[in-house]
Amino acid sequence: MMLLIKMAKLAFHPNAYLMNTRNVKRGLISRTRILFVLERKNATASILAKESELSYNVVLHHLHLLEGERIVSGVKKEKPFLWKSTGLGQQSLTST
């Protein structure tokens, strides 16, 4: 699923930029991959890791960073633990 990494000139998801964290290119790419998956569906960390082609630990690290800025949240009542986009933050611009 390399379509996420082969984005046109590495256009990052607007919510990949964090206020309280240093935004380095690798982190922006990882968060962009995660957010694109979460825009389509709620998912567990292991599903996010598989579909974004990132390691499980990297996905968890970035999910916790995104959760700290309320961009994603975990559905704690669900088993397995699901992550979802909160809808807060900047919206992606789509060409029509």
C-alpha positions as a Markdown table, in Angstrom:
| # | Residue | x | y | z |
|---|---|---|---|---|
| 1 | Met | 0.0 | 0.0 | 0.0 |
| 2 | Met | 2.7 | 2.4 | -1.0 |
| 3 | Leu | 0.1 | 4.9 | -2.4 |
| 4 | Leu | 0.3 | 6.8 | 0.8 |
| 5 | Ile | 4.0 | 7.4 | 0.6 |
| 6 | Lys | 3.9 | 8.2 | -3.1 |
| 7 | Met | 1.8 | 11.2 | -2.6 |
| 8 | Ala | 2.3 | 14.1 | -4.9 |
| 9 | Lys | 5.4 | 15.9 | -3.7 |
| 10 | Leu | 4.8 | 14.5 | -0.2 |
| 11 | Ala | 1.7 | 16.5 | 0.6 |
| 12 | Phe | 1.2 | 16.0 | 4.4 |
| 13 | His | -2.2 | 15.7 | 6.0 |
| 14 | Pro | -3.0 | 19.0 | 7.6 |
| 15 | Asn | -3.5 | 17.4 | 11.0 |
| 16 | Ala | -0.1 | 15.7 | 10.9 |
| 17 | Tyr | 1.4 | 19.0 | 12.1 |
| 18 | Leu | 1.4 | 19.1 | 15.9 |
| 19 | Met | 1.6 | 22.1 | 18.1 |
| 20 | Asn | 3.5 | 20.6 | 21.1 |
| 21 | Thr | 5.9 | 18.4 | 19.2 |
| 22 | Arg | 8.8 | 19.0 | 16.9 |
| 23 | Asn | 7.5 | 18.3 | 13.4 |
| 24 | Val | 10.2 | 16.4 | 11.6 |
| 25 | Lys | 9.7 | 14.9 | 8.1 |
| 26 | Arg | 9.6 | 11.2 | 9.3 |
| 27 | Gly | 7.0 | 12.0 | 11.9 |
| 28 | Leu | 4.9 | 14.0 | 9.4 |
| 29 | Ile | 5.0 | 11.1 | 7.0 |
| 30 | Ser | 4.0 | 8.6 | 9.7 |
| 31 | Arg | 1.2 | 10.7 | 11.0 |
| 32 | Thr | -0.1 | 11.4 | 7.5 |
| 33 | Arg | -0.3 | 7.6 | 6.7 |
| 34 | Ile | -2.1 | 7.0 | 10.0 |
| 35 | Leu | -4.6 | 9.8 | 9.5 |
| 36 | Phe | -5.4 | 8.8 | 5.9 |
| 37 | Val | -6.4 | 5.3 | 7.2 |
| 38 | Leu | -8.4 | 6.8 | 10.0 |
| 39 | Glu | -10.3 | 9.1 | 7.6 |
| 40 | Arg | -11.7 | 5.9 | 5.9 |
| 41 | Lys | -12.5 | 3.9 | 9.0 |
| 42 | Asn | -12.0 | 3.3 | 12.7 |
| 43 | Ala | -9.2 | 0.8 | 13.3 |
| 44 | Thr | -7.1 | -0.9 | 15.9 |
| 45 | Ala | -3.4 | 0.0 | 16.2 |
| 46 | Ser | -2.4 | -3.3 | 14.6 |
| 47 | Ile | -4.7 | -2.7 | 11.6 |
| 48 | Leu | -3.3 | 0.8 | 11.3 |
| 49 | Ala | 0.3 | -0.6 | 11.4 |
| 50 | Lys | -0.5 | -3.1 | 8.6 |
| 51 | Glu | -2.4 | -0.6 | 6.3 |
| 52 | Ser | 0.1 | 2.3 | 6.8 |
| 53 | Glu | 3.1 | -0.1 | 6.5 |
| 54 | Leu | 4.6 | 1.2 | 9.8 |
| 55 | Ser | 5.7 | -0.7 | 12.8 |
| 56 | Tyr | 3.2 | -1.2 | 15.6 |
| 57 | Asn | 5.3 | 0.7 | 18.1 |
| 58 | Val | 5.6 | 3.7 | 15.7 |
| 59 | Val | 1.9 | 3.7 | 15.2 |
| 60 | Leu | 1.2 | 3.7 | 19.0 |
| 61 | His | 3.7 | 6.5 | 19.5 |
| 62 | His | 2.1 | 8.7 | 16.9 |
| 63 | Leu | -1.5 | 7.8 | 18.0 |
| 64 | His | -0.6 | 9.0 | 21.5 |
| 65 | Leu | 0.9 | 12.2 | 20.2 |
| 66 | Leu | -2.3 | 12.8 | 18.1 |
| 67 | Glu | -4.5 | 11.9 | 21.0 |
| 68 | Gly | -2.6 | 14.5 | 23.1 |
| 69 | Glu | -3.7 | 17.2 | 20.7 |
| 70 | Arg | -7.3 | 15.7 | 20.4 |
| 71 | Ile | -7.0 | 14.8 | 16.7 |
| 72 | Val | -7.7 | 11.2 | 17.4 |
| 73 | Ser | -9.3 | 9.4 | 20.3 |
| 74 | Gly | -9.6 | 5.8 | 21.4 |
| 75 | Val | -12.9 | 4.1 | 21.9 |
| 76 | Lys | -12.2 | 2.5 | 25.3 |
| 77 | Lys | -15.5 | 0.6 | 25.6 |
| 78 | Glu | -14.7 | -1.4 | 22.5 |
| 79 | Lys | -12.8 | -4.7 | 22.4 |
| 80 | Pro | -10.4 | -4.6 | 20.6 |
| 81 | Phe | -9.4 | -1.0 | 21.3 |
| 82 | Leu | -10.4 | 1.2 | 18.3 |
| 83 | Trp | -9.0 | 4.5 | 17.3 |
| 84 | Lys | -11.0 | 7.1 | 15.4 |
| 85 | Ser | -10.5 | 10.6 | 14.1 |
| 86 | Thr | -12.2 | 13.3 | 16.2 |
| 87 | Gly | -12.8 | 15.7 | 13.3 |
| 88 | Leu | -10.9 | 18.4 | 15.1 |
| 89 | Gly | -8.1 | 20.2 | 13.4 |
| 90 | Gln | -7.7 | 21.3 | 9.9 |
| 91 | Gln | -9.6 | 19.7 | 7.1 |
| 92 | Ser | -8.0 | 18.1 | 4.0 |
| 93 | Leu | -8.5 | 20.1 | 0.8 |
| 94 | Thr | -9.8 | 17.9 | -2.0 |
| 95 | Ser | -9.9 | 18.8 | -5.6 |
| 96 | Thr | -13.3 | 18.3 | -7.2 |
